[in-house]
Amino acid sequence: MDDKRCHWSQWQLLDSILPTGGFAHSFGLEAAIQAQIVSSPEDLKTFVIHLLDNTGSLFLPFVYSATLSPDFETWKKNDRLLDAILTNEVSRKASVTQGSALMRVSAIVFSEISSLKAMREHLYGTGTVSFHHAPIFGLICGLLGWDGTMSQRAYLFITLRDVISAATRLNLVGPLGAAVLQHQLAQVAENVLKRWMNRPVEEACQAVPLLET
């Protein structure tokens, strides 16, 4: 894939119009509202910061590994490891649902990457892999030519974007307020990236376990 076409594909991967189902997942925000953990704009900001930290500590190692080695064996190994780590069934199901959707859509949209379609067709329905989101995102980033830093930053970006979108759907913040909040937390996300980037999957952990209870 030439560089210019690669750039367009990279941007499309982050476009909210890509029908991967990310906006259907609240990242535990809805449950936090019901438990009265989040009931104000400040509570929401704290929740998002903690979510970003958890995403960095738990998922970035899988994104990083798959980006550096976007091959079948690495992806399968990482998928199985993440499946063992995710003990919260709601989080696990959300990860599998989003990952399966991302793989399906990417195999169709980025048809020039024949290995994506081949991997999906070979494994779908076999039970060999669960199609968790973070390893698949890293795999696709690697096949699209991203480096490790950009793929990890991108993963934090879509997490920030999607949880704030969930907050809008749940009437915690309006559309303009959501945009302001996303901009305000961009530096927080960058700091999270610097804190947790470039780590092996063996070091994946939960920085904020409360979000997983």
C-alpha atoms as a printed R data frame, in Angstrom:
    type eleno elety resid chain resno       x       y      z
1   ATOM     1    CA   MET     A     1   0.000   0.000  0.000
2   ATOM     2    CA   ASP     A     2   1.476   3.378 -0.985
3   ATOM     3    CA   ASP     A     3   1.977   6.037  1.707
4   ATOM     4    CA   LYS     A     4  -0.842   8.370  0.612
5   ATOM     5    CA   ARG     A     5  -3.427   5.601  0.418
6   ATOM     6    CA   CYS     A     6  -2.153   4.299  3.744
7   ATOM     7    CA   HIS     A     7  -2.825   7.675  5.392
8   ATOM     8    CA   TRP     A     8  -6.415   7.705  4.166
9   ATOM     9    CA   SER     A     9  -6.963   4.179  5.468
10  ATOM    10    CA   GLN     A    10  -5.469   5.092  8.839
11  ATOM    11    CA   TRP     A    11  -7.800   8.053  9.233
12  ATOM    12    CA   GLN     A    12 -10.795   5.964  8.191
13  ATOM    13    CA   LEU     A    13 -10.027   3.442 10.929
14  ATOM    14    CA   LEU     A    14 -10.584   6.220 13.494
15  ATOM    15    CA   ASP     A    15 -13.655   7.684 11.799
16  ATOM    16    CA   SER     A    16 -16.797   7.364 13.902
17  ATOM    17    CA   ILE     A    17 -18.743   6.508 10.747
18  ATOM    18    CA   LEU     A    18 -16.981   3.119 10.568
19  ATOM    19    CA   PRO     A    19 -19.772   0.753 11.755
20  ATOM    20    CA   THR     A    20 -17.872  -1.163 14.436
21  ATOM    21    CA   GLY     A    21 -20.410  -0.792 17.255
22  ATOM    22    CA   GLY     A    22 -18.136   1.194 19.557
23  ATOM    23    CA   PHE     A    23 -20.884   3.651 20.412
24  ATOM    24    CA   ALA     A    24 -23.071   0.858 21.800
25  ATOM    25    CA   HIS     A    25 -20.681   0.248 24.707
26  ATOM    26    CA   SER     A    26 -20.730   2.578 27.745
27  ATOM    27    CA   PHE     A    27 -17.490   1.252 29.335
28  ATOM    28    CA   GLY     A    28 -19.315   0.786 32.635
29  ATOM    29    CA   LEU     A    29 -20.571   4.367 32.696
30  ATOM    30    CA   GLU     A    30 -24.242   3.384 32.746
31  ATOM    31    CA   ALA     A    31 -23.648   1.064 35.714
32  ATOM    32    CA   ALA     A    32 -21.673   3.803 37.472
33  ATOM    33    CA   ILE     A    33 -24.626   6.170 37.066
34  ATOM    34    CA   GLN     A    34 -27.031   3.579 38.455
35  ATOM    35    CA   ALA     A    35 -24.716   3.030 41.429
36  ATOM    36    CA   GLN     A    36 -24.539   6.829 41.902
37  ATOM    37    CA   ILE     A    37 -20.781   6.806 41.435
38  ATOM    38    CA   VAL     A    38 -21.232   9.271 38.583
39  ATOM    39    CA   SER     A    39 -23.865  11.970 39.007
40  ATOM    40    CA   SER     A    40 -22.172  15.244 38.038
41  ATOM    41    CA   PRO     A    41 -19.813  16.666 35.400
42  ATOM    42    CA   GLU     A    42 -16.893  16.359 37.824
43  ATOM    43    CA   ASP     A    43 -17.778  12.732 38.531
44  ATOM    44    CA   LEU     A    44 -17.862  12.103 34.798
45  ATOM    45    CA   LYS     A    45 -14.447  13.676 34.302
46  ATOM    46    CA   THR     A    46 -12.975  11.534 37.082
47  ATOM    47    CA   PHE     A    47 -14.582   8.406 35.629
48  ATOM    48    CA   VAL     A    48 -13.139   9.080 32.173
49  ATOM    49    CA   ILE     A    49  -9.662   9.724 33.591
50  ATOM    50    CA   HIS     A    50  -9.783   6.427 35.470
51  ATOM    51    CA   LEU     A    51 -11.052   4.648 32.363
52  ATOM    52    CA   LEU     A    52  -8.167   6.020 30.302
53  ATOM    53    CA   ASP     A    53  -5.700   4.854 32.941
54  ATOM    54    CA   ASN     A    54  -7.240   1.375 32.960
55  ATOM    55    CA   THR     A    55  -7.203   1.268 29.174
56  ATOM    56    CA   GLY     A    56  -3.549   2.223 29.141
57  ATOM    57    CA   SER     A    57  -2.482  -0.311 31.743
58  ATOM    58    CA   LEU     A    58  -4.601  -3.233 30.536
59  ATOM    59    CA   PHE     A    59  -5.115  -2.898 26.789
60  ATOM    60    CA   LEU     A    60  -2.202  -0.898 25.356
61  ATOM    61    CA   PRO     A    61   0.233  -3.824 25.728
62  ATOM    62    CA   PHE     A    62  -2.006  -5.899 23.452
63  ATOM    63    CA   VAL     A    63  -2.345  -3.090 20.911
64  ATOM    64    CA   TYR     A    64   1.418  -2.556 20.951
65  ATOM    65    CA   SER     A    65   2.310  -6.225 20.558
66  ATOM    66    CA   ALA     A    66  -0.100  -6.771 17.673
67  ATOM    67    CA   THR     A    67   1.071  -3.620 15.894
68  ATOM    68    CA   LEU     A    68   4.718  -4.675 16.045
69  ATOM    69    CA   SER     A    69   3.938  -8.242 14.921
70  ATOM    70    CA   PRO     A    70   0.722  -8.172 12.838
71  ATOM    71    CA   ASP     A    71   0.680 -11.891 12.160
72  ATOM    72    CA   PHE     A    72  -1.630 -14.807 12.840
73  ATOM    73    CA   GLU     A    73   0.313 -16.451 15.667
74  ATOM    74    CA   THR     A    74   0.889 -13.261 17.675
75  ATOM    75    CA   TRP     A    75  -2.742 -12.266 17.348
76  ATOM    76    CA   LYS     A    76  -3.999 -15.703 18.408
77  ATOM    77    CA   LYS     A    77  -1.665 -15.807 21.424
78  ATOM    78    CA   ASN     A    78  -2.632 -12.298 22.549
79  ATOM    79    CA   ASP     A    79  -6.337 -12.957 22.074
80  ATOM    80    CA   ARG     A    80  -6.200 -16.039 24.283
81  ATOM    81    CA   LEU     A    81  -4.200 -14.239 26.977
82  ATOM    82    CA   LEU     A    82  -6.612 -11.301 27.080
83  ATOM    83    CA   ASP     A    83  -9.553 -13.691 27.248
84  ATOM    84    CA   ALA     A    84  -8.021 -15.224 30.371
85  ATOM    85    CA   ILE     A    85  -7.361 -11.811 31.940
86  ATOM    86    CA   LEU     A    86 -10.852 -10.359 31.435
87  ATOM    87    CA   THR     A    87 -12.822 -11.892 34.305
88  ATOM    88    CA   ASN     A    88 -15.687  -9.378 34.186
89  ATOM    89    CA   GLU     A    89 -18.228 -10.972 31.840
90  ATOM    90    CA   VAL     A    90 -19.749  -7.646 30.760
91  ATOM    91    CA   SER     A    91 -16.350  -6.222 29.803
92  ATOM    92    CA   ARG     A    92 -15.358  -9.474 28.151
93  ATOM    93    CA   LYS     A    93 -18.522  -9.621 26.055
94  ATOM    94    CA   ALA     A    94 -18.148  -5.974 25.013
95  ATOM    95    CA   SER     A    95 -14.544  -6.589 23.958
96  ATOM    96    CA   VAL     A    96 -15.501  -9.633 21.895
97  ATOM    97    CA   THR     A    97 -18.485  -7.900 20.297
98  ATOM    98    CA   GLN     A    98 -16.486  -4.814 19.321
99  ATOM    99    CA   GLY     A    99 -13.519  -6.857 18.152
100 ATOM   100    CA   SER     A   100 -15.640  -9.156 16.003
101 ATOM   101    CA   ALA     A   101 -17.350  -6.160 14.416
102 ATOM   102    CA   LEU     A   102 -14.029  -4.399 13.782
103 ATOM   103    CA   MET     A   103 -12.563  -7.495 12.144
104 ATOM   104    CA   ARG     A   104 -15.628  -8.028  9.958
105 ATOM   105    CA   VAL     A   105 -15.828  -4.401  8.829
106 ATOM   106    CA   SER     A   106 -12.077  -4.030  8.281
107 ATOM   107    CA   ALA     A   107 -11.884  -7.205  6.197
108 ATOM   108    CA   ILE     A   108 -14.529  -5.710  3.895
109 ATOM   109    CA   VAL     A   109 -13.397  -2.062  3.856
110 ATOM   110    CA   PHE     A   110  -9.646  -2.666  3.628
111 ATOM   111    CA   SER     A   111 -10.008  -5.352  0.974
112 ATOM   112    CA   GLU     A   112  -6.484  -4.712 -0.313
113 ATOM   113    CA   ILE     A   113  -5.191  -6.410  2.873
114 ATOM   114    CA   SER     A   114  -6.036  -9.965  1.890
115 ATOM   115    CA   SER     A   115  -4.665 -11.446  5.122
116 ATOM   116    CA   LEU     A   116  -7.457  -9.807  7.146
117 ATOM   117    CA   LYS     A   117 -10.197 -11.598  5.243
118 ATOM   118    CA   ALA     A   118  -8.200 -14.830  5.247
119 ATOM   119    CA   MET     A   119  -7.674 -14.756  9.018
120 ATOM   120    CA   ARG     A   120 -11.335 -14.004  9.700
121 ATOM   121    CA   GLU     A   121 -12.611 -16.713  7.371
122 ATOM   122    CA   HIS     A   122 -10.143 -19.236  8.771
123 ATOM   123    CA   LEU     A   123 -11.030 -18.628 12.417
124 ATOM   124    CA   TYR     A   124 -14.603 -17.328 12.543
125 ATOM   125    CA   GLY     A   125 -16.885 -19.791 14.270
126 ATOM   126    CA   THR     A   126 -14.075 -22.201 15.198
127 ATOM   127    CA   GLY     A   127 -13.821 -21.090 18.825
128 ATOM   128    CA   THR     A   128 -10.043 -20.891 18.449
129 ATOM   129    CA   VAL     A   129 -10.032 -17.153 19.149
130 ATOM   130    CA   SER     A   130 -12.534 -14.825 20.805
131 ATOM   131    CA   PHE     A   131 -11.841 -11.768 18.597
132 ATOM   132    CA   HIS     A   132 -11.049  -9.368 21.464
133 ATOM   133    CA   HIS     A   133 -10.937  -5.726 20.440
134 ATOM   134    CA   ALA     A   134  -7.464  -4.549 21.524
135 ATOM   135    CA   PRO     A   135  -5.450  -7.277 19.750
136 ATOM   136    CA   ILE     A   136  -7.518  -6.873 16.585
137 ATOM   137    CA   PHE     A   137  -7.133  -3.092 16.644
138 ATOM   138    CA   GLY     A   138  -3.363  -3.470 16.966
139 ATOM   139    CA   LEU     A   139  -3.299  -6.095 14.221
140 ATOM   140    CA   ILE     A   140  -5.138  -3.823 11.799
141 ATOM   141    CA   CYS     A   141  -2.955  -0.844 12.730
142 ATOM   142    CA   GLY     A   142   0.147  -2.904 12.010
143 ATOM   143    CA   LEU     A   143  -1.190  -4.068  8.651
144 ATOM   144    CA   LEU     A   144  -2.052  -0.455  7.764
145 ATOM   145    CA   GLY     A   145   1.505   0.654  8.478
146 ATOM   146    CA   TRP     A   146   1.101   2.411 11.811
147 ATOM   147    CA   ASP     A   147   3.972   2.484 14.264
148 ATOM   148    CA   GLY     A   148   3.514   1.396 17.874
149 ATOM   149    CA   THR     A   149   3.205   4.893 19.291
150 ATOM   150    CA   MET     A   150   0.503   5.962 16.863
151 ATOM   151    CA   SER     A   151  -1.541   2.793 17.331
152 ATOM   152    CA   GLN     A   152  -1.490   3.129 21.122
153 ATOM   153    CA   ARG     A   153  -2.399   6.818 20.937
154 ATOM   154    CA   ALA     A   154  -5.203   5.959 18.516
155 ATOM   155    CA   TYR     A   155  -6.590   3.338 20.903
156 ATOM   156    CA   LEU     A   156  -6.757   5.875 23.713
157 ATOM   157    CA   PHE     A   157  -8.386   8.345 21.308
158 ATOM   158    CA   ILE     A   158 -11.226   6.008 20.344
159 ATOM   159    CA   THR     A   159 -11.743   5.078 24.002
160 ATOM   160    CA   LEU     A   160 -12.006   8.751 24.965
161 ATOM   161    CA   ARG     A   161 -14.276   9.491 22.010
162 ATOM   162    CA   ASP     A   162 -16.614   6.566 22.661
163 ATOM   163    CA   VAL     A   163 -17.027   6.990 26.428
164 ATOM   164    CA   ILE     A   164 -17.813  10.686 25.985
165 ATOM   165    CA   SER     A   165 -20.317   9.738 23.289
166 ATOM   166    CA   ALA     A   166 -21.885   7.357 25.819
167 ATOM   167    CA   ALA     A   167 -22.069  10.206 28.341
168 ATOM   168    CA   THR     A   168 -23.961  12.259 25.764
169 ATOM   169    CA   ARG     A   169 -26.440   9.435 25.113
170 ATOM   170    CA   LEU     A   170 -26.964   9.083 28.866
171 ATOM   171    CA   ASN     A   171 -27.679  12.828 29.179
172 ATOM   172    CA   LEU     A   172 -24.697  13.542 31.413
173 ATOM   173    CA   VAL     A   173 -23.356  16.154 29.034
174 ATOM   174    CA   GLY     A   174 -24.564  17.911 25.890
175 ATOM   175    CA   PRO     A   175 -22.871  17.667 22.476
176 ATOM   176    CA   LEU     A   176 -20.916  20.906 22.857
177 ATOM   177    CA   GLY     A   177 -19.959  20.104 26.435
178 ATOM   178    CA   ALA     A   178 -18.812  16.680 25.263
179 ATOM   179    CA   ALA     A   179 -16.529  18.253 22.660
180 ATOM   180    CA   VAL     A   180 -15.079  20.606 25.271
181 ATOM   181    CA   LEU     A   181 -14.497  17.724 27.686
182 ATOM   182    CA   GLN     A   182 -12.785  15.643 25.019
183 ATOM   183    CA   HIS     A   183 -10.438  18.538 24.249
184 ATOM   184    CA   GLN     A   184  -9.717  19.127 27.940
185 ATOM   185    CA   LEU     A   185  -8.814  15.482 28.491
186 ATOM   186    CA   ALA     A   186  -6.556  15.167 25.446
187 ATOM   187    CA   GLN     A   187  -3.460  16.004 27.487
188 ATOM   188    CA   VAL     A   188  -4.565  13.557 30.178
189 ATOM   189    CA   ALA     A   189  -4.775  10.858 27.507
190 ATOM   190    CA   GLU     A   190  -1.314  11.789 26.237
191 ATOM   191    CA   ASN     A   191   0.084  11.506 29.760
192 ATOM   192    CA   VAL     A   192  -1.566   8.089 30.095
193 ATOM   193    CA   LEU     A   193   0.118   7.080 26.845
194 ATOM   194    CA   LYS     A   194   3.533   8.134 28.141
195 ATOM   195    CA   ARG     A   195   2.955   6.254 31.401
196 ATOM   196    CA   TRP     A   196   1.817   2.933 29.917
197 ATOM   197    CA   MET     A   197   3.130   2.734 26.348
198 ATOM   198    CA   ASN     A   198   5.453   0.113 24.848
199 ATOM   199    CA   ARG     A   199   4.960  -2.576 27.492
200 ATOM   200    CA   PRO     A   200   4.835  -6.344 26.854
201 ATOM   201    CA   VAL     A   201   1.545  -8.179 27.289
202 ATOM   202    CA   GLU     A   202   2.982  -9.939 30.343
203 ATOM   203    CA   GLU     A   203   2.817  -6.581 32.166
204 ATOM   204    CA   ALA     A   204  -0.860  -5.914 31.386
205 ATOM   205    CA   CYS     A   205  -2.744  -5.042 34.571
206 ATOM   206    CA   GLN     A   206  -5.719  -3.088 35.904
207 ATOM   207    CA   ALA     A   207  -4.717   0.308 37.251
208 ATOM   208    CA   VAL     A   208  -8.234   1.012 38.556
209 ATOM   209    CA   PRO     A   209  -9.840  -2.330 39.543
210 ATOM   210    CA   LEU     A   210 -13.056  -0.620 40.727
211 ATOM   211    CA   LEU     A   211 -14.091  -0.116 37.103
212 ATOM   212    CA   GLU     A   212 -14.047  -3.898 36.617
213 ATOM   213    CA   THR     A   213 -16.111  -4.857 39.690
